[in-house]
């Protein structure tokens, strides 16, 4: 997943209260939900039945607080 500085074991929670299935990031940058591995966050949105933009659906737990994957993806890379 190319979404900026997300470390392994980062918790990804749904941004919408009606969904409660929490995902995590594995050591290869993939999203894991209910033991199933997804290369992109869209797989977890489809599995949750949310039918929405996957980059805004998940919030990553960061030291600065929860941040949408869209915001992390848009953030300038430290390597730039």
C-alpha positions in Angstrom: 0.0 0.0 0.0 1.5 3.3 -1.1 -0.1 5.5 1.6 2.7 7.4 3.1 4.4 6.6 6.4 2.4 3.8 7.8 4.3 1.2 9.9 3.5 -2.4 10.4 0.9 -3.1 13.1 -0.8 0.3 12.5 -4.4 0.1 13.4 -6.9 1.2 10.7 -10.4 2.0 12.0 -13.5 2.9 10.0 -14.2 6.6 9.8 -17.9 5.9 10.0 -19.5 4.9 13.3 -21.8 2.3 11.8 -18.8 0.2 10.8 -16.7 -1.4 13.5 -14.3 -3.8 11.8 -10.8 -2.8 12.6 -7.9 -3.7 10.2 -4.1 -3.6 10.6 -1.1 -3.1 8.4 1.2 -6.1 8.1 5.0 -6.0 7.7 4.7 -5.9 3.9 2.3 -2.9 3.9 -0.8 -4.9 3.2 -4.1 -4.4 5.0 -5.3 -7.3 7.1 -9.0 -7.6 8.1 -10.5 -10.6 9.8 -7.3 -12.6 8.9 -7.7 -11.9 5.2 -4.9 -9.9 3.4 -5.7 -7.1 1.0 -3.1 -5.4 -1.1 -5.2 -2.2 -1.1 -7.6 -0.6 1.4 -10.5 -1.1 -1.1 -10.6 -4.8 -0.2 -11.4 -4.0 3.4 -14.2 -1.5 2.4 -15.8 -4.1 0.1 -15.5 -6.8 2.9 -17.2 -4.4 5.3 -20.0 -3.7 2.8 -19.4 0.0 3.0 -19.4 0.9 -0.7 -17.4 4.1 -0.2 -14.0 5.6 -1.0 -11.5 3.3 0.6 -8.9 6.1 1.1 -11.4 8.1 3.3 -13.1 5.1 4.9 -10.1 4.0 7.0 -8.3 6.1 9.6 -4.7 5.2 10.6 -3.7 5.5 14.2 -0.6 7.8 14.2 1.4 9.5 16.9 -0.5 12.7 15.9 -3.9 11.0 16.2 -6.2 9.4 13.7 -5.5 10.4 10.1 -7.4 9.3 7.0 -5.5 7.2 4.5 -6.3 9.9 1.9 -4.5 12.5 3.9 -1.5 10.2 4.5 -1.4 9.4 0.8 -1.4 13.2 -0.1 1.3 14.1 2.4 4.7 14.8 1.0 7.1 11.9 1.3 10.1 12.2 3.7 12.1 10.8 0.8 11.2 13.8 -1.5 
